[in-house]
């Protein structure tokens, strides 16, 4: 059995507000399925003891983002077949009722999720489909700093 190729993506959302804003997308290709097995969420702005709601959901159109090149965790691996984007200025078209992760987290905290084997977040081999990581500030006054996401996937 072949060992899956593993890649890392790092993204952010520079305009966190009181509505969901996407900081990182992992986007399928038409010929390759992927699976997210790790992500890390945090902030780099001036935080207070407020809450950010973080959500990972499926989408069917990737929206408008800054391109992110997935980095091979093994330098001997070829370039990734999946792609990624950061700091959405046009939100992805999220599929209703497909939240894979939805959690309120203190702005001062960093959160790490690691899949149990077989519990990875799967991405279909369908063009422009994928998983997006979005956040919103749920307190007043709203947090307006930067939300950061690191993610690892295999294909």
Secondary structure, 3 states (H helix, E strand, C coil): CCCCCEEEEEEEECCCCCCCEEEEEEECCCCCCEEEEEEEEEECCCCCCCEEEEEEEEEEECCEEEEECCEECCCCCCCCCCEEEEEEEECCEEEEEEEEEEEEEECCCCEEEECCCCCCEEECCCCCCEEEEEEEECCCCCCCCCEEEEEEEEC
